[in-house]
Amino acid sequence: MTVRAPHGPASLRITALADGRLRVGVWDSHPRIPAPFGEPSWDRVPSPPADAESGRGLGLVPCYAGAWGGWSVGDGPSDRGAGKLLWCEVGGNRADRSGPLTGHPPPE
């Protein structure tokens, strides 16, 4: 798997949850929260051209994840902005969790 962050440092964390789900968290230093993680709905990530070799990752989230969300990190008045955190959960019983969630991942 290749992870690309076009705007500086980034990190990826994958956590196995008790019921067989995986929680994937991605942090990067860019403050923009892209769709499907953020709103407004006009802020969509464009579909890649058919012959593109990359650019499909965010479009897979609503197809395969049971829950997802994102928030800005350190965007208070005294902070300089520390980027964003995006997360999603896959696997387990999807019937119990579907669609976007806002804020932090649900507690275990």
DRENPA-3360 file (N, C-alpha, C; in nm, 2 decimals, always signed):
BEGIN
1 = MTVRAPHG = +0.08/-0.12/+0.00/+0.00/+0.00/+0.00/+0.09/+0.12/+0.00 ~ +0.05/+0.22/-0.08/+0.12/+0.35/-0.08/+0.04/+0.46/-0.02 ~ +0.09/+0.54/+0.07/+0.02/+0.65/+0.13/+0.10/+0.77/+0.09 ~ +0.02/+0.87/+0.03/+0.08/+0.99/-0.01/+0.02/+1.11/+0.06 ~ +0.10/+1.20/+0.11/+0.05/+1.32/+0.17/+0.12/+1.44/+0.10 ~ +0.04/+1.51/+0.02/+0.10/+1.61/-0.06/+0.15/+1.74/+0.01 ~ +0.11/+1.76/+0.13/+0.14/+1.88/+0.20/+0.22/+1.87/+0.33 ~ +0.33/+1.79/+0.33/+0.41/+1.79/+0.45/+0.40/+1.65/+0.52;
9 = PASLRITA = +0.43/+1.65/+0.65/+0.43/+1.52/+0.72/+0.29/+1.46/+0.74 ~ +0.29/+1.33/+0.76/+0.17/+1.26/+0.77/+0.20/+1.13/+0.85 ~ +0.09/+1.07/+0.91/+0.11/+0.94/+0.98/-0.02/+0.86/+0.95 ~ +0.00/+0.73/+0.96/-0.11/+0.64/+0.94/-0.11/+0.54/+1.06 ~ -0.23/+0.52/+1.12/-0.24/+0.43/+1.23/-0.36/+0.33/+1.20 ~ -0.34/+0.20/+1.22/-0.44/+0.10/+1.20/-0.45/+0.03/+1.33 ~ -0.58/+0.02/+1.39/-0.60/-0.04/+1.51/-0.70/-0.15/+1.50 ~ -0.67/-0.27/+1.55/-0.77/-0.38/+1.55/-0.86/-0.36/+1.67;
17 = LADGRLRV = -0.99/-0.36/+1.64/-1.09/-0.35/+1.75/-1.14/-0.49/+1.79 ~ -1.21/-0.50/+1.90/-1.24/-0.62/+1.96/-1.34/-0.70/+1.88 ~ -1.43/-0.64/+1.80/-1.53/-0.71/+1.73/-1.49/-0.75/+1.58 ~ -1.36/-0.74/+1.55/-1.32/-0.77/+1.42/-1.30/-0.65/+1.32 ~ -1.34/-0.53/+1.37/-1.33/-0.41/+1.28/-1.18/-0.37/+1.29 ~ -1.15/-0.29/+1.19/-1.02/-0.21/+1.19/-1.05/-0.07/+1.18 ~ -0.99/+0.01/+1.27/-1.00/+0.16/+1.26/-0.87/+0.21/+1.20 ~ -0.89/+0.29/+1.09/-0.78/+0.35/+1.02/-0.78/+0.50/+1.04;
25 = GVWDSHPR = -0.67/+0.55/+1.10/-0.66/+0.69/+1.12/-0.55/+0.75/+1.04 ~ -0.57/+0.86/+0.98/-0.47/+0.93/+0.90/-0.46/+1.07/+0.95 ~ -0.34/+1.12/+0.98/-0.32/+1.26/+1.02/-0.23/+1.32/+0.91 ~ -0.25/+1.44/+0.88/-0.16/+1.52/+0.80/-0.16/+1.66/+0.84 ~ -0.07/+1.74/+0.79/-0.05/+1.87/+0.84/-0.14/+1.98/+0.76 ~ -0.21/+1.93/+0.66/-0.29/+2.02/+0.58/-0.43/+2.03/+0.65 ~ -0.48/+2.16/+0.67/-0.61/+2.17/+0.75/-0.74/+2.13/+0.67 ~ -0.74/+2.12/+0.54/-0.86/+2.10/+0.47/-0.91/+1.96/+0.49;
33 = IPAPFGEP = -1.04/+1.95/+0.53/-1.10/+1.82/+0.55/-1.18/+1.79/+0.42 ~ -1.14/+1.69/+0.35/-1.21/+1.66/+0.22/-1.34/+1.58/+0.24 ~ -1.42/+1.59/+0.14/-1.54/+1.50/+0.14/-1.48/+1.35/+0.11 ~ -1.54/+1.25/+0.16/-1.67/+1.24/+0.24/-1.65/+1.27/+0.39 ~ -1.54/+1.31/+0.43/-1.51/+1.33/+0.58/-1.57/+1.47/+0.62 ~ -1.57/+1.57/+0.54/-1.61/+1.70/+0.58/-1.73/+1.76/+0.50 ~ -1.77/+1.87/+0.54/-1.88/+1.94/+0.47/-1.82/+2.08/+0.44 ~ -1.88/+2.15/+0.36/-2.00/+2.14/+0.29/-2.00/+2.04/+0.17;
41 = SWDRVPSP = -2.11/+2.00/+0.12/-2.12/+1.90/+0.02/-2.05/+1.94/-0.11 ~ -2.04/+2.07/-0.14/-1.97/+2.11/-0.26/-1.82/+2.09/-0.25 ~ -1.77/+2.06/-0.14/-1.62/+2.04/-0.13/-1.59/+1.90/-0.15 ~ -1.62/+1.85/-0.27/-1.59/+1.71/-0.31/-1.46/+1.70/-0.38 ~ -1.40/+1.58/-0.35/-1.28/+1.54/-0.42/-1.31/+1.50/-0.56 ~ -1.26/+1.56/-0.66/-1.29/+1.52/-0.80/-1.25/+1.37/-0.83 ~ -1.33/+1.31/-0.91/-1.30/+1.17/-0.96/-1.18/+1.17/-1.04 ~ -1.09/+1.08/-1.03/-0.97/+1.07/-1.11/-1.00/+1.03/-1.25;
49 = PADAESGR = -0.92/+1.07/-1.35/-0.94/+1.02/-1.49/-0.94/+0.87/-1.49 ~ -1.00/+0.80/-1.59/-1.01/+0.66/-1.59/-0.87/+0.59/-1.60 ~ -0.77/+0.66/-1.66/-0.64/+0.60/-1.67/-0.54/+0.64/-1.56 ~ -0.59/+0.71/-1.46/-0.51/+0.76/-1.35/-0.46/+0.64/-1.27 ~ -0.34/+0.64/-1.22/-0.28/+0.54/-1.13/-0.30/+0.56/-0.98 ~ -0.36/+0.67/-0.95/-0.39/+0.71/-0.81/-0.51/+0.80/-0.80 ~ -0.55/+0.83/-0.67/-0.65/+0.93/-0.65/-0.79/+0.86/-0.62 ~ -0.80/+0.74/-0.59/-0.92/+0.67/-0.57/-0.95/+0.64/-0.42;
57 = GLGLVPCY = -0.85/+0.67/-0.33/-0.86/+0.63/-0.19/-0.98/+0.68/-0.12 ~ -1.01/+0.82/-0.13/-1.12/+0.88/-0.05/-1.25/+0.83/-0.11 ~ -1.26/+0.80/-0.23/-1.39/+0.76/-0.29/-1.42/+0.62/-0.25 ~ -1.33/+0.54/-0.19/-1.36/+0.40/-0.15/-1.42/+0.40/-0.01 ~ -1.40/+0.51/+0.07/-1.44/+0.52/+0.21/-1.59/+0.49/+0.22 ~ -1.68/+0.57/+0.15/-1.82/+0.54/+0.17/-1.87/+0.40/+0.11 ~ -1.79/+0.35/+0.02/-1.83/+0.22/-0.03/-1.80/+0.10/+0.06 ~ -1.69/+0.11/+0.14/-1.65/+0.00/+0.22/-1.64/+0.02/+0.37;
65 = AGAWGGWS = -1.64/+0.15/+0.42/-1.64/+0.17/+0.56/-1.77/+0.17/+0.62 ~ -1.78/+0.13/+0.75/-1.91/+0.13/+0.82/-1.93/+0.26/+0.89 ~ -1.82/+0.34/+0.92/-1.83/+0.47/+0.98/-1.71/+0.54/+0.95 ~ -1.72/+0.68/+0.95/-1.60/+0.76/+0.92/-1.62/+0.90/+0.97 ~ -1.52/+0.98/+0.98/-1.53/+1.11/+1.03/-1.39/+1.18/+1.02 ~ -1.39/+1.31/+1.06/-1.27/+1.39/+1.05/-1.28/+1.51/+1.13 ~ -1.17/+1.57/+1.18/-1.18/+1.70/+1.25/-1.04/+1.76/+1.24 ~ -1.04/+1.90/+1.25/-0.92/+1.97/+1.25/-0.85/+1.96/+1.38;
73 = VGDGPSDR = -0.72/+1.96/+1.38/-0.64/+1.95/+1.50/-0.58/+2.08/+1.53 ~ -0.60/+2.13/+1.65/-0.53/+2.25/+1.69/-0.57/+2.37/+1.61 ~ -0.70/+2.39/+1.60/-0.75/+2.51/+1.52/-0.81/+2.62/+1.61 ~ -0.77/+2.62/+1.74/-0.82/+2.72/+1.83/-0.75/+2.85/+1.80 ~ -0.80/+2.96/+1.87/-0.74/+3.09/+1.84/-0.59/+3.11/+1.88 ~ -0.55/+3.03/+1.98/-0.40/+3.04/+2.01/-0.32/+2.94/+1.94 ~ -0.38/+2.85/+1.87/-0.30/+2.74/+1.80/-0.26/+2.79/+1.66 ~ -0.16/+2.73/+1.61/-0.12/+2.76/+1.47/-0.18/+2.67/+1.37;
81 = GAGKLLWC = -0.26/+2.57/+1.42/-0.31/+2.47/+1.33/-0.22/+2.36/+1.31 ~ -0.27/+2.24/+1.34/-0.18/+2.12/+1.34/-0.23/+2.02/+1.24 ~ -0.31/+2.07/+1.14/-0.36/+1.97/+1.04/-0.50/+1.92/+1.07 ~ -0.51/+1.79/+1.03/-0.64/+1.72/+1.05/-0.62/+1.57/+1.08 ~ -0.72/+1.51/+1.13/-0.73/+1.37/+1.15/-0.85/+1.31/+1.08 ~ -0.83/+1.22/+0.99/-0.94/+1.15/+0.92/-0.94/+1.00/+0.97 ~ -1.06/+0.94/+0.99/-1.06/+0.80/+1.03/-1.18/+0.73/+0.97 ~ -1.17/+0.60/+0.96/-1.28/+0.52/+0.92/-1.27/+0.38/+0.98;
89 = EVGGNRAD = -1.38/+0.31/+0.98/-1.38/+0.17/+1.04/-1.43/+0.08/+0.93 ~ -1.37/-0.03/+0.92/-1.41/-0.14/+0.82/-1.42/-0.27/+0.89 ~ -1.50/-0.36/+0.83/-1.51/-0.50/+0.89/-1.62/-0.50/+0.99 ~ -1.63/-0.62/+1.06/-1.73/-0.63/+1.17/-1.87/-0.64/+1.11 ~ -1.97/-0.61/+1.19/-2.11/-0.61/+1.15/-2.15/-0.47/+1.10 ~ -2.14/-0.45/+0.97/-2.17/-0.32/+0.91/-2.31/-0.27/+0.94 ~ -2.40/-0.36/+0.96/-2.54/-0.33/+0.98/-2.57/-0.24/+1.10 ~ -2.48/-0.25/+1.20/-2.49/-0.17/+1.32/-2.44/-0.02/+1.30;
97 = RSGPLTGH = -2.35/+0.00/+1.20/-2.29/+0.13/+1.19/-2.28/+0.16/+1.04 ~ -2.34/+0.27/+1.00/-2.33/+0.31/+0.86/-2.34/+0.46/+0.85 ~ -2.27/+0.51/+0.75/-2.27/+0.65/+0.72/-2.17/+0.73/+0.80 ~ -2.16/+0.86/+0.76/-2.06/+0.94/+0.82/-2.10/+0.98/+0.97 ~ -1.99/+0.99/+1.05/-2.01/+1.04/+1.18/-1.92/+1.16/+1.19 ~ -1.96/+1.26/+1.28/-1.88/+1.37/+1.30/-1.80/+1.36/+1.43 ~ -1.69/+1.43/+1.44/-1.62/+1.43/+1.57/-1.53/+1.31/+1.58 ~ -1.51/+1.27/+1.70/-1.41/+1.16/+1.73/-1.47/+1.03/+1.71;
105 = PPPE = -1.39/+0.92/+1.68/-1.44/+0.79/+1.67/-1.52/+0.74/+1.79 ~ -1.62/+0.65/+1.77/-1.69/+0.61/+1.89/-1.60/+0.53/+1.98 ~ -1.63/+0.54/+2.11/-1.54/+0.47/+2.21/-1.56/+0.32/+2.20 ~ -1.46/+0.25/+2.25/-1.46/+0.11/+2.25/-1.52/+0.06/+2.38;
% end
